[in-house]
């Protein structure tokens, strides 16, 4: 069994590599088999409802009505019938590959046994519903399937008289048979949907819809199939004749010739034995790891601690606990779920080498969708979402407007191209995904209630590849790939403590989002904004917080310059921004701080505030780090939530 599994693993890895080259790792069908099976199910259900609306349940009417639907509905009927057949075939294919892949990668043991067993039940319900569906058109294929099924069932000691006697001659079948078959086809399908729902609910954040750019081509391909290779009836059924030649649907009727090539008894032993073996696989040797051991995972930022079940990946553990971890393929192919292990050991699992290089692995990087803990773990994940109620999404956005605030700060307005509104918490950020898959993070300067356009404040960094592009080459109409929302730095609304906002340079962007949302939500808590920059010209939106202070009694704005020049004629606060705060708040017990800026500013302020009585769980921060892949000596700013 071990060698069978490893052979399957080897085959899948090579197929996935080929498919990644053709489709890209985001749209690789092998990474979306479960979602594709769901999609095929819904196509079969929708087209089945259409066919049922025009189907007549009668011996003579059944064949005639199906022929009328197929040939006289201005191609709609032909397309609907073809889609029903090809979607049903696609369902079997996707489910079969889904089951084989989980077997090959050993994803069926331990806590996964329930999903495995219910998946087998789903597969047999699909077969049962499909076989009954082949009987309904009452053509020669339906005649063969009906008689062969009755002869196969007759071997079981369930009936006092053989079922096959009901199909000995023409005229022995009544209209009640088709009422019964219709009831069975619909009834089994409803049970299938229920078991499928139960099967899916046991998997945290299970994808039930494939990516749109995969679903649409699949649907178009099936429509093309229906027009090029339409599904026709194979002549009306006639029980006075013996069917000797047919075109079989090998997805559903693969075993039917064996009823006569072998015997009904041998086929039953094959089906019962094979199903029993599949159902018992989770408990059969060889076991890949000792069962029963649980480990604790501490996930940073946020310091969430959760218990991982035996054999559970880091990603499965986090999603089960409601932590919005980033992921996409869940199969070790895309690298989106990459994180850093700060302490502890893991089994890296099986993945595509392109998703995790050896250098990254030596640096402590792992893929959360593949890695399983071998000890208690302390991990860091930069692209963690704030809450599980807002999923992390990948979407395209068009540059709507570019406005240069200063020589080194650009306001970029993006128009999301996804029809579904972009949801986020005030203070979070998005990643701009570059062509080489590097990411650059920028905070939402837009408040969540005004998310029709996404506002970003981009600071030019000498040598920074992306920011240089923004200032020198980006133009209105360009499109960017974005992912988000990300970050645990967001406005908390669960207290009435006074809020102190600390912003350094473009750290004003998330603060702008928070303050505007606070006004919109009607928060009456006292709010103080300390915005620190070097010189007066760096206050690129100084008039906005000044207006807030005039219009809202609970808001105060304190600008701070660290290096004012003679030309600034500055008479306000100077020095470090955190020192200005400590002058005004010598005792910070009972306050809530949101700090966003450079790492040095954030770390210095955080330490000083704690010494003045600030509660650890009431000090939230977002620090700007330097990206590792840049041009020249200077770093390009990206964000991580600390």
Backbone torsions as a table, in degrees:
resi	resn	phi	psi	omega
1	UNK	NA	-37.7	179.2
2	UNK	-61.2	-45.0	-178.3
3	UNK	-69.4	-33.9	175.7
4	UNK	-62.4	-45.0	-179.0
5	UNK	-65.0	-43.7	-178.8
6	UNK	-66.8	-35.0	175.8
7	UNK	-63.8	-43.9	176.9
8	UNK	-62.1	-39.5	178.0
9	UNK	-61.6	-44.5	179.6
10	UNK	-60.4	-44.1	-179.3
11	UNK	-65.2	-45.3	-179.1
12	UNK	-63.1	-41.7	-179.1
13	UNK	-61.3	-39.1	-180.0
14	UNK	-74.9	-37.3	174.6
15	UNK	-63.3	-43.0	179.7
16	UNK	-62.4	-38.9	179.2
17	UNK	-62.9	-42.2	177.8
18	UNK	-65.2	-45.3	-179.4
19	UNK	-65.6	-34.5	176.7
20	UNK	-62.7	-37.7	179.3
21	UNK	-67.6	-32.4	-177.4
22	UNK	-86.2	-49.7	-173.1
23	UNK	-99.8	-18.9	-169.6
24	UNK	87.1	151.4	-175.3
25	UNK	-68.5	-20.5	-179.9
26	UNK	-74.9	-28.7	-174.9
27	UNK	-117.3	17.8	178.0
28	UNK	-64.7	117.1	-177.4
29	UNK	-58.5	-29.4	-178.9
30	UNK	-68.6	-17.0	176.2
31	UNK	-90.3	-3.4	-176.6
32	UNK	-130.5	30.5	-174.6
33	UNK	-61.8	-44.1	179.1
34	UNK	-62.7	-44.0	179.4
35	UNK	-66.8	-37.0	177.6
36	UNK	-64.6	-40.9	177.6
37	UNK	-60.5	-41.3	176.4
38	UNK	-61.5	-45.6	-178.9
39	UNK	-61.0	-44.8	178.2
40	UNK	-62.1	-37.1	178.6
41	UNK	-60.5	-46.2	-178.2
42	UNK	-68.8	-35.2	175.7
43	UNK	-63.4	-42.1	178.6
44	UNK	-64.6	-38.3	180.0
45	UNK	-66.7	-48.3	-177.9
46	UNK	-62.3	-47.4	179.9
47	UNK	-68.2	-32.6	177.3
48	UNK	-64.2	-38.2	177.1
49	UNK	-62.9	-41.3	178.3
50	UNK	-62.1	-48.0	-178.9
51	UNK	-63.5	-39.1	-179.1
52	UNK	-64.7	-33.1	-178.5
53	UNK	-62.4	-26.1	-177.5
54	UNK	-113.2	4.9	-177.1
55	UNK	-88.2	137.3	177.5
56	UNK	-107.6	129.7	-178.0
57	UNK	-91.1	90.6	177.8
58	UNK	-163.0	158.4	-177.4
59	UNK	-59.6	-49.2	-179.5
60	UNK	-84.6	-34.7	-174.6
61	UNK	-72.2	-30.6	-174.8
62	UNK	-58.6	-55.9	-178.6
63	UNK	-62.3	-43.9	-177.3
64	UNK	-64.0	-40.7	-178.2
65	UNK	-68.2	-39.3	178.2
66	UNK	-65.6	-40.6	176.9
67	UNK	-63.1	-40.9	178.9
68	UNK	-63.2	-44.0	178.6
69	UNK	-60.1	-44.2	-173.8
70	UNK	-70.2	-38.6	-169.2
71	UNK	-105.7	-19.0	-171.1
72	UNK	-119.1	13.8	-179.4
73	UNK	-106.4	34.7	176.0
74	UNK	52.3	47.5	178.7
75	UNK	72.0	-19.2	178.9
76	UNK	-63.4	-44.0	179.4
77	UNK	-64.1	-41.4	177.9
78	UNK	-62.1	-43.1	179.2
79	UNK	-66.2	-42.6	-179.1
80	UNK	-64.3	-42.8	178.7
81	UNK	-65.5	-43.0	178.4
82	UNK	-63.6	-43.6	178.2
83	UNK	-61.3	-39.1	179.9
84	UNK	-61.4	-44.1	-179.7
85	UNK	-69.5	-49.8	-174.9
86	UNK	-70.3	-33.7	175.6
87	UNK	-66.8	-37.7	177.3
88	UNK	-65.0	-42.2	176.3
89	UNK	-63.7	-43.1	178.6
90	UNK	-62.5	-34.2	177.1
91	UNK	-61.0	-47.4	179.5
92	UNK	-62.9	-44.6	-178.8
93	UNK	-62.4	-47.5	-178.9
94	UNK	-64.6	-42.7	179.3
95	UNK	-65.2	-41.5	179.2
96	UNK	-62.6	-46.0	177.6
97	UNK	-65.0	-37.5	178.1
98	UNK	-60.4	-45.4	179.0
99	UNK	-65.3	-45.2	-179.4
100	UNK	-63.5	-37.9	-179.3
101	UNK	-67.2	-41.9	178.3
102	UNK	-64.6	-34.9	176.0
103	UNK	-67.0	-47.0	-176.6
104	UNK	-60.6	-37.3	-177.2
105	UNK	-96.9	13.8	173.1
106	UNK	61.6	39.5	179.9
107	UNK	-104.9	53.5	-178.8
108	UNK	-144.2	3.0	-177.6
109	UNK	-99.2	175.6	174.9
110	UNK	58.4	-131.5	-177.1
111	UNK	-66.4	-15.1	-178.6
112	UNK	-81.2	-2.3	-174.7
113	UNK	-58.7	-36.5	-176.5
114	UNK	-65.4	-44.9	178.7
115	UNK	-64.3	-37.3	179.3
116	UNK	-64.5	-49.5	-176.8
117	UNK	-66.8	-44.1	178.0
118	UNK	-65.6	-29.3	175.3
119	UNK	-64.7	-38.1	176.4
120	UNK	-65.3	-40.9	177.5
121	UNK	-61.5	-43.7	178.2
122	UNK	-58.8	-44.1	-177.8
123	UNK	-62.4	-42.6	179.4
124	UNK	-71.0	-32.1	175.1
125	UNK	-66.0	-38.0	176.0
126	UNK	-60.9	-45.4	178.7
127	UNK	-62.1	-45.2	-177.9
128	UNK	-62.5	-45.1	179.1
129	UNK	-63.8	-41.5	-179.0
130	UNK	-66.1	-41.4	-180.0
131	UNK	-63.3	-43.1	177.1
132	UNK	-63.0	-37.4	178.4
133	UNK	-61.7	-34.0	178.4
134	UNK	-68.8	-19.9	179.5
135	UNK	-80.2	-24.5	-170.2
136	UNK	-66.3	-38.8	-177.8
137	UNK	-66.6	-15.9	179.4
138	UNK	51.2	49.3	169.8
139	UNK	-103.3	-168.6	-176.7
140	UNK	-64.8	-35.8	176.0
141	UNK	-64.7	-42.4	177.5
142	UNK	-61.7	-39.0	178.1
143	UNK	-60.9	-46.9	179.6
144	UNK	-62.0	-47.8	-177.5
145	UNK	-63.4	-42.0	-178.5
146	UNK	-64.2	-47.6	-178.5
147	UNK	-68.3	-44.2	-179.9
148	UNK	-62.5	-39.9	178.5
149	UNK	-64.1	-43.4	-179.4
150	UNK	-64.3	-39.5	178.9
151	UNK	-69.0	-34.1	177.3
152	UNK	-68.5	-44.9	-179.9
153	UNK	-68.2	-27.8	-178.8
154	UNK	-63.1	-21.8	178.8
155	UNK	-67.1	-28.5	179.4
156	UNK	-75.8	141.0	-179.6
157	UNK	-80.3	58.5	-176.8
158	UNK	-108.3	-23.0	-171.9
159	UNK	-119.6	142.7	178.8
160	UNK	-71.5	-31.7	177.1
161	UNK	-127.0	146.4	-179.7
162	UNK	-59.1	134.6	177.3
163	UNK	-65.5	-30.8	-175.4
164	UNK	-62.4	-20.8	179.3
165	UNK	-62.9	-23.4	-179.2
166	UNK	-73.0	-5.7	-175.5
167	UNK	-128.8	33.1	-176.8
168	UNK	-77.7	-32.5	-175.8
169	UNK	-149.9	160.6	178.1
170	UNK	-62.5	135.4	-178.6
171	UNK	96.6	-8.0	179.6
172	UNK	-82.9	-10.7	179.9
173	UNK	-99.7	132.4	-179.9
174	UNK	-104.7	171.8	179.8
175	UNK	-64.3	-23.8	-178.3
176	UNK	-62.6	-28.0	178.9
177	UNK	-58.6	-41.1	-175.6
178	UNK	-76.9	-29.2	171.9
179	UNK	-65.0	-41.6	178.2
180	UNK	-65.6	-44.3	-179.7
181	UNK	-63.7	-40.7	177.9
182	UNK	-62.9	-44.0	178.0
183	UNK	-60.8	-43.2	-179.4
184	UNK	-66.5	-43.4	-178.4
185	UNK	-60.9	-45.6	179.8
186	UNK	-72.0	-43.2	-178.0
187	UNK	-62.7	-46.1	178.7
188	UNK	-63.7	-37.3	179.1
189	UNK	-64.2	-39.5	178.1
190	UNK	-66.0	-41.8	176.4
191	UNK	-63.0	-39.6	177.4
192	UNK	-57.5	-46.5	180.0
193	UNK	-62.4	-38.1	178.6
194	UNK	-64.6	-49.1	-179.3
195	UNK	-65.7	-36.1	177.3
196	UNK	-62.7	-39.9	177.7
197	UNK	-64.4	-44.6	178.0
198	UNK	-61.3	-44.1	179.4
199	UNK	-58.1	-42.7	-176.4
200	UNK	-74.3	-35.6	-175.9
201	UNK	-64.3	-21.4	-179.7
202	UNK	-80.1	-5.8	-179.6
203	UNK	-110.4	118.8	-177.9
204	UNK	-63.2	128.4	177.5
205	UNK	56.4	37.6	178.6
206	UNK	-64.3	134.2	179.5
207	UNK	-80.9	123.0	177.6
208	UNK	-110.7	0.4	176.1
209	UNK	-132.7	124.5	176.4
210	UNK	-69.6	161.7	176.1
211	UNK	-54.0	144.1	-177.5
212	UNK	-57.3	-37.7	-178.4
213	UNK	-74.6	-3.5	172.3
214	UNK	-104.8	-39.2	-177.9
215	UNK	-66.4	-43.5	-177.4
216	UNK	-63.5	-48.2	176.5
217	UNK	-61.5	-35.5	177.3
218	UNK	-62.2	-44.2	179.6
219	UNK	-65.1	-42.9	178.8
220	UNK	-62.9	-41.2	-179.9
221	UNK	-62.3	-41.1	179.0
222	UNK	-66.8	-36.8	177.2
223	UNK	-64.3	-41.9	177.0
224	UNK	-61.0	-42.1	178.0
225	UNK	-58.5	-42.1	-177.7
226	UNK	-65.2	-28.5	-179.7
227	UNK	-86.1	-36.3	-179.0
228	UNK	-81.9	-43.5	178.4
229	UNK	-123.1	73.3	-176.2
230	UNK	-64.5	156.8	178.4
231	UNK	-93.2	114.7	179.5
232	UNK	-114.8	153.4	171.5
233	UNK	-70.6	153.4	-175.6
234	UNK	-104.7	45.8	179.1
235	UNK	84.7	148.8	-176.4
236	UNK	-66.0	149.3	177.6
237	UNK	-68.3	145.8	176.3
238	UNK	-147.0	105.9	-175.1
239	UNK	-70.5	-10.5	176.9
240	UNK	-81.6	-6.8	178.7
241	UNK	-119.3	158.3	178.4
242	UNK	-102.3	129.0	178.8
243	UNK	-77.1	122.0	-176.9
244	UNK	-115.1	-21.9	-180.0
245	UNK	-141.9	135.4	-176.2
246	UNK	-150.1	162.4	166.5
247	UNK	-100.3	108.9	-177.1
248	UNK	-88.1	149.6	168.2
249	UNK	-88.0	104.5	-171.9
250	UNK	-73.7	-12.4	176.2
251	UNK	-70.9	-36.5	-177.2
252	UNK	-105.4	-30.6	-168.8
253	UNK	-111.2	23.5	-177.0
254	UNK	-57.5	-38.6	-173.8
255	UNK	-87.7	-9.1	-173.7
256	UNK	-64.0	-39.4	175.8
257	UNK	-60.9	-24.5	-179.3
258	UNK	-69.4	-20.6	177.5
259	UNK	-59.4	-33.9	-178.2
260	UNK	-102.2	-30.7	178.1
261	UNK	-69.7	-37.3	174.4
262	UNK	-102.2	-108.1	175.3
263	UNK	-164.4	158.8	177.0
264	UNK	-55.6	-37.8	-178.9
265	UNK	-62.1	-49.1	-178.5
266	UNK	-63.8	-36.8	178.5
267	UNK	-67.6	-38.0	176.2
268	UNK	-62.2	-42.2	178.2
269	UNK	-62.7	-37.7	177.8
270	UNK	-64.4	-46.9	-177.2
271	UNK	-67.7	-48.2	-178.3
272	UNK	-66.3	-43.9	179.7
273	UNK	-65.3	-43.4	179.5
274	UNK	-64.7	-42.4	178.7
275	UNK	-65.4	-42.0	178.1
276	UNK	-61.9	-41.7	178.0
277	UNK	-62.4	-44.7	178.5
278	UNK	-60.7	-42.9	-177.8
279	UNK	-67.0	-30.6	-177.7
280	UNK	-89.5	-8.0	-176.3
281	UNK	-52.4	-40.4	-178.2
282	UNK	-59.6	-19.1	-176.4
283	UNK	-111.6	1.9	-179.1
284	UNK	-92.1	151.0	175.3
285	UNK	-72.5	162.2	2.8
286	UNK	-87.5	141.4	175.7
287	UNK	-82.7	133.3	-177.0
288	UNK	-76.9	-26.7	179.8
289	UNK	-153.6	160.2	180.0
290	UNK	-69.8	128.6	-177.3
291	UNK	-84.0	158.2	172.9
292	UNK	100.3	-15.2	-177.4
293	UNK	-88.4	129.0	176.5
294	UNK	-113.5	147.9	178.6
295	UNK	-128.1	154.2	179.0
296	UNK	-95.0	134.8	177.3
297	UNK	-114.1	127.1	171.9
298	UNK	-106.4	118.0	-173.5
299	UNK	-108.1	122.3	-179.7
300	UNK	-114.5	149.5	-1.7
301	UNK	-74.7	163.7	-179.5
302	UNK	108.1	-20.4	177.7
303	UNK	53.0	38.9	175.0
304	UNK	-75.4	132.7	177.9
305	UNK	-117.3	123.7	-178.5
306	UNK	-135.5	157.2	179.4
307	UNK	-96.7	129.1	177.8
308	UNK	-94.0	129.8	175.8
309	UNK	-73.0	159.6	-179.3
310	UNK	-58.7	127.4	179.2
311	UNK	81.3	0.7	-177.8
312	UNK	-85.5	135.1	178.0
313	UNK	-73.9	165.0	178.1
314	UNK	-59.5	-42.1	-178.9
315	UNK	-64.2	-46.2	179.8
316	UNK	-60.4	-39.4	179.3
317	UNK	-63.1	-48.1	-178.3
318	UNK	-65.4	-44.2	-179.7
319	UNK	-65.2	-38.4	178.1
320	UNK	-62.6	-32.3	179.3
321	UNK	-84.2	0.4	177.9
322	UNK	84.8	14.4	178.5
323	UNK	-86.8	131.3	-174.5
324	UNK	-82.5	71.5	178.4
325	UNK	-76.6	148.2	178.6
326	UNK	-77.7	138.3	175.9
327	UNK	-162.7	165.6	174.8
328	UNK	-145.4	-70.3	-173.4
329	UNK	-80.2	-26.6	-176.9
330	UNK	58.4	22.7	-175.0
331	UNK	-134.5	13.2	178.5
332	UNK	72.6	30.9	-176.8
333	UNK	-116.9	-22.3	-172.3
334	UNK	-109.2	-27.2	179.4
335	UNK	83.5	3.4	-178.7
336	UNK	-63.8	-34.0	-174.8
337	UNK	-89.5	23.2	-178.2
338	UNK	-66.5	137.2	176.2
339	UNK	-142.5	175.8	-178.9
340	UNK	-114.1	129.0	175.4
341	UNK	-87.0	113.3	-180.0
342	UNK	-82.5	-32.8	-179.5
343	UNK	-155.7	138.5	179.0
344	UNK	110.4	176.0	-178.4
345	UNK	-126.3	152.4	-178.2
346	UNK	-137.1	159.4	164.4
347	UNK	-92.3	113.9	-173.3
348	UNK	-64.3	-22.6	-178.8
349	UNK	76.0	-165.4	-176.4
350	UNK	-109.5	131.3	-176.7
351	UNK	-156.5	168.1	175.2
352	UNK	-75.5	133.8	-177.1
353	UNK	-61.3	-26.5	179.5
354	UNK	-69.6	-20.6	-178.0
355	UNK	-84.2	-24.1	-179.5
356	UNK	-148.5	107.3	-177.9
357	UNK	-77.1	165.3	178.7
358	UNK	-64.9	-37.0	177.8
359	UNK	-62.4	-42.4	178.2
360	UNK	-65.3	-39.6	179.8
361	UNK	-63.9	-42.8	177.6
362	UNK	-64.7	-27.2	179.1
363	UNK	-82.2	3.0	176.9
364	UNK	96.3	7.4	179.5
365	UNK	-79.0	145.0	174.6
366	UNK	-140.6	161.7	172.4
367	UNK	-97.1	118.3	-175.0
368	UNK	-63.1	-28.0	-177.5
369	UNK	-75.1	-15.1	-177.9
370	UNK	-115.1	-30.4	-172.7
371	UNK	-78.1	133.3	175.7
372	UNK	-117.0	140.1	-177.5
373	UNK	-67.2	141.0	170.0
374	UNK	-111.9	0.1	177.0
375	UNK	-161.6	178.5	170.8
376	UNK	-61.7	141.6	-174.0
377	UNK	-123.1	147.7	168.6
378	UNK	-124.1	112.1	-175.2
379	UNK	-123.3	157.2	177.0
380	UNK	-123.5	128.3	179.2
381	UNK	-127.6	112.2	-174.9
382	UNK	-68.0	-40.3	-171.8
383	UNK	-92.8	40.1	-179.1
384	UNK	-78.9	139.5	177.3
385	UNK	-79.5	168.6	-177.6
386	UNK	-79.2	-50.4	-177.9
387	UNK	-141.7	158.1	-177.1
388	UNK	-76.1	-10.8	-177.7
389	UNK	-76.8	-16.0	176.6
390	UNK	-120.1	103.7	-176.3
391	UNK	-71.9	152.9	174.8
392	UNK	-76.5	128.7	-176.2
393	UNK	-124.2	156.1	170.5
394	UNK	-110.5	128.9	-176.9
395	UNK	-148.9	160.1	176.6
396	UNK	-96.9	147.5	178.8
397	UNK	-140.0	145.1	-179.7
398	UNK	-103.8	137.8	177.1
399	UNK	-68.4	115.5	-176.3
400	UNK	-94.2	-34.9	-176.9
401	UNK	-157.6	143.7	174.3
402	UNK	-124.3	127.9	-179.4
403	UNK	-137.2	119.5	-179.2
404	UNK	-84.4	110.7	178.7
405	UNK	-72.5	-49.3	178.8
406	UNK	-138.0	-173.8	179.6
407	UNK	-63.0	-25.6	-175.2
408	UNK	-128.6	17.1	175.9
409	UNK	-132.6	123.8	-179.3
410	UNK	-116.7	133.9	172.5
411	UNK	-92.8	121.7	-178.6
412	UNK	-116.5	124.0	175.7
413	UNK	-106.3	125.9	-178.8
414	UNK	-113.2	140.0	175.9
415	UNK	-106.6	109.3	178.2
416	UNK	-61.1	136.5	180.0
417	UNK	-92.7	-6.1	177.4
418	UNK	-76.9	131.2	-179.8
419	UNK	-65.3	-24.9	179.0
420	UNK	-79.2	130.8	-178.3
421	UNK	-58.3	146.5	177.9
422	UNK	-83.8	121.2	-179.7
423	UNK	-107.9	142.0	177.7
424	UNK	-162.6	167.3	174.4
425	UNK	-96.8	145.8	179.9
426	UNK	-59.4	121.3	-179.5
427	UNK	112.6	-16.9	-179.1
428	UNK	-74.5	177.9	-178.4
429	UNK	-136.2	170.4	173.6
430	UNK	-123.7	156.7	172.0
431	UNK	-97.9	135.8	166.4
432	UNK	-93.6	118.1	-176.4
433	UNK	-91.1	117.6	-178.2
434	UNK	-83.2	171.5	-176.5
435	UNK	-62.8	-30.9	179.2
436	UNK	-89.6	14.1	178.4
437	UNK	72.5	1.0	170.2
438	UNK	-66.0	154.3	-176.1
439	UNK	-124.5	143.0	174.8
440	UNK	-125.2	127.4	-171.8
441	UNK	-103.8	136.6	179.0
442	UNK	-139.9	137.1	-178.4
443	UNK	-73.2	147.7	169.8
444	UNK	-66.4	120.7	170.0
445	UNK	-90.5	-8.3	178.8
446	UNK	-85.6	142.8	172.6
447	UNK	-76.3	149.0	-176.4
448	UNK	-56.7	-31.4	-177.5
449	UNK	-79.9	-3.2	178.5
450	UNK	-126.2	47.8	-170.8
451	UNK	-91.2	14.5	177.0
452	UNK	-61.5	-37.0	172.4
453	UNK	-120.1	141.4	178.4
454	UNK	-99.0	121.7	180.0
455	UNK	-100.1	128.2	176.7
456	UNK	-122.8	145.6	174.0
457	UNK	-111.5	109.6	-173.8
458	UNK	-106.3	122.2	179.1
459	UNK	-97.5	130.2	-180.0
460	UNK	-71.6	127.9	176.3
461	UNK	-117.3	121.7	179.8
462	UNK	-55.2	126.6	-179.3
463	UNK	88.7	-10.0	180.0
464	UNK	-74.7	121.2	-173.6
465	UNK	-62.9	-48.3	-175.2
466	UNK	-73.9	-45.0	-178.2
467	UNK	-66.0	-33.1	174.9
468	UNK	-63.0	-40.1	176.6
469	UNK	-62.5	-42.0	-179.1
470	UNK	-59.7	-43.3	-174.3
471	UNK	-82.1	-29.3	-171.9
472	UNK	-109.7	-22.2	-172.7
473	UNK	-130.8	-25.2	-177.4
474	UNK	-64.1	142.5	178.8
475	UNK	-139.9	161.2	178.6
476	UNK	-60.7	133.4	-178.6
477	UNK	104.3	-17.1	176.0
478	UNK	-63.8	152.1	178.3
479	UNK	-114.1	146.0	180.0
480	UNK	-129.3	144.6	173.0
481	UNK	-90.8	128.0	-176.8
482	UNK	-123.1	154.7	171.7
483	UNK	-140.2	139.4	-178.9
484	UNK	164.1	-175.3	3.9
485	UNK	-79.3	154.7	-177.6
486	UNK	-131.6	159.7	173.0
487	UNK	99.9	143.2	176.1
488	UNK	-98.6	9.7	176.3
489	UNK	-90.9	99.2	-179.4
490	UNK	-152.8	160.2	-174.9
491	UNK	-70.6	122.9	176.1
492	UNK	-90.0	138.8	-178.0
493	UNK	-116.0	19.5	-173.6
494	UNK	-98.7	18.0	178.3
495	UNK	-150.1	170.8	176.5
496	UNK	-115.4	19.7	-179.4
497	UNK	-68.0	150.5	172.7
498	UNK	-62.1	141.3	-178.0
499	UNK	-105.4	132.8	173.0
500	UNK	-114.6	114.3	176.1
501	UNK	-93.6	129.8	178.5
502	UNK	-119.5	116.4	-177.5
503	UNK	-123.9	134.1	172.9
504	UNK	-116.5	121.1	179.3
505	UNK	54.9	-124.0	-178.5
506	UNK	-76.4	5.2	168.7
507	UNK	-63.5	-7.2	175.1
508	UNK	-67.6	-25.1	-175.0
509	UNK	-57.5	-56.8	179.7
510	UNK	-65.9	-30.5	177.4
511	UNK	-64.2	-41.2	176.5
512	UNK	-56.7	-45.3	178.6
513	UNK	-60.3	-45.1	-177.8
514	UNK	-65.3	-46.8	-176.0
515	UNK	-65.5	-45.6	-179.7
516	UNK	-63.9	-36.6	176.4
517	UNK	-68.1	-38.8	179.8
518	UNK	-61.6	-41.6	176.6
519	UNK	-63.9	-43.0	-178.9
520	UNK	-63.5	-39.1	-177.4
521	UNK	-79.8	-6.8	178.3
522	UNK	78.3	25.7	178.7
523	UNK	-69.1	130.3	-178.0
524	UNK	-103.8	6.9	-179.3
525	UNK	-65.5	143.4	175.2
526	UNK	-61.2	134.1	-179.7
527	UNK	-128.8	131.4	178.4
528	UNK	-123.4	125.0	177.7
529	UNK	-108.3	118.4	173.0
530	UNK	-107.5	112.3	-177.9
531	UNK	-114.3	116.3	-177.3
532	UNK	-109.3	130.2	175.1
533	UNK	-138.6	176.1	-178.5
534	UNK	-76.0	-57.0	-176.0
535	UNK	-129.8	170.2	-173.3
536	UNK	-59.9	-35.1	-177.7
537	UNK	-67.0	-16.6	-178.8
538	UNK	-80.7	-9.8	173.7
539	UNK	-78.1	82.4	-170.4
540	UNK	-75.9	-14.5	177.4
541	UNK	-138.9	38.9	-173.3
542	UNK	-60.2	-31.1	-177.5
543	UNK	-69.2	-23.2	-178.8
544	UNK	-70.0	-55.4	177.0
545	UNK	-63.4	-27.3	175.7
546	UNK	-65.2	-38.5	177.1
547	UNK	-68.5	-39.4	176.3
548	UNK	-56.9	-43.9	-177.6
549	UNK	-64.0	-34.6	179.0
550	UNK	-72.2	-35.1	-172.3
551	UNK	-91.0	-16.3	-175.2
552	UNK	-130.3	120.3	-178.0
553	UNK	-66.7	-25.5	-176.6
554	UNK	-90.8	9.3	-178.6
555	UNK	-122.0	133.5	175.9
556	UNK	-128.9	142.2	-179.0
557	UNK	-118.3	124.9	180.0
558	UNK	-123.6	99.0	177.1
559	UNK	-78.6	143.9	-178.0
560	UNK	-134.4	129.3	175.5
561	UNK	-107.0	132.2	179.2
562	UNK	-89.6	-31.0	-178.6
563	UNK	-137.3	63.6	-178.5
564	UNK	-67.0	139.6	177.2
565	UNK	-97.1	166.7	179.5
566	UNK	-58.3	-33.0	-178.5
567	UNK	-69.1	-18.6	-179.6
568	UNK	-75.3	-27.0	-176.9
569	UNK	48.8	47.7	-172.9
570	UNK	-83.5	129.7	178.4
571	UNK	-117.9	5.3	-178.2
572	UNK	-90.6	-158.0	-176.3
573	UNK	-72.8	144.3	179.2
574	UNK	-132.7	167.3	179.2
575	UNK	99.3	-159.0	179.3
576	UNK	-75.9	143.3	-175.5
577	UNK	-66.4	-35.3	-179.0
578	UNK	-70.2	-28.1	177.3
579	UNK	-68.1	-35.8	176.9
580	UNK	-64.1	-37.6	179.0
581	UNK	-66.5	-43.8	-178.2
582	UNK	-65.9	-29.4	175.6
583	UNK	-65.6	-37.5	-178.2
584	UNK	-86.2	-25.8	-177.7
585	UNK	-129.2	75.6	179.4
586	UNK	-64.4	-24.3	175.4
587	UNK	-122.5	113.1	-174.5
588	UNK	-101.9	14.4	174.6
589	UNK	-63.3	129.7	178.7
590	UNK	90.9	-0.2	177.9
591	UNK	-98.1	165.0	176.9
592	UNK	-128.8	127.3	-173.4
593	UNK	-115.1	137.2	171.4
594	UNK	-124.1	110.4	-175.1
595	UNK	-115.9	131.6	-179.8
596	UNK	-141.7	124.1	-179.9
597	UNK	170.3	-151.5	-179.0
598	UNK	-68.3	159.2	-179.8
599	UNK	-58.8	-44.4	-179.3
600	UNK	-60.0	-46.0	179.9
601	UNK	-62.4	-46.2	-176.3
602	UNK	-64.8	-45.6	-177.9
603	UNK	-66.4	-41.1	179.4
604	UNK	-64.8	-45.7	-179.5
605	UNK	-64.3	-42.9	-177.8
606	UNK	-60.1	-46.8	180.0
607	UNK	-63.3	-42.8	-179.0
608	UNK	-66.3	-39.2	-178.9
609	UNK	-66.9	-38.5	179.2
610	UNK	-63.9	-36.6	178.9
611	UNK	-67.2	-21.1	179.7
612	UNK	-98.7	17.8	173.1
613	UNK	99.1	4.2	179.4
614	UNK	-66.2	130.6	176.9
615	UNK	-70.9	135.5	-177.2
616	UNK	-56.3	-39.4	-175.9
617	UNK	-83.0	4.8	178.4
618	UNK	-118.7	17.1	177.3
619	UNK	-119.1	107.2	-175.9
620	UNK	-110.2	139.9	-175.0
621	UNK	-144.5	157.4	176.5
622	UNK	-141.0	113.0	-174.8
623	UNK	-105.1	146.2	176.3
624	UNK	-91.7	122.5	176.2
625	UNK	-107.9	172.9	179.0
626	UNK	-98.3	133.9	178.9
627	UNK	-72.3	143.4	-176.5
628	UNK	-75.3	-28.0	-175.3
629	UNK	-104.4	97.6	-176.6
630	UNK	-137.8	169.0	174.9
631	UNK	-101.0	137.4	178.4
632	UNK	81.6	-164.3	-174.4
633	UNK	-91.0	-28.5	-174.4
634	UNK	-79.5	154.8	178.7
635	UNK	-88.8	157.3	173.8
636	UNK	-105.7	128.4	-171.2
637	UNK	-72.6	131.2	168.1
638	UNK	-132.1	166.2	-176.4
639	UNK	-112.1	143.6	166.3
640	UNK	-136.2	148.8	-180.0
641	UNK	-88.8	122.9	-176.6
642	UNK	-97.5	NA	NA
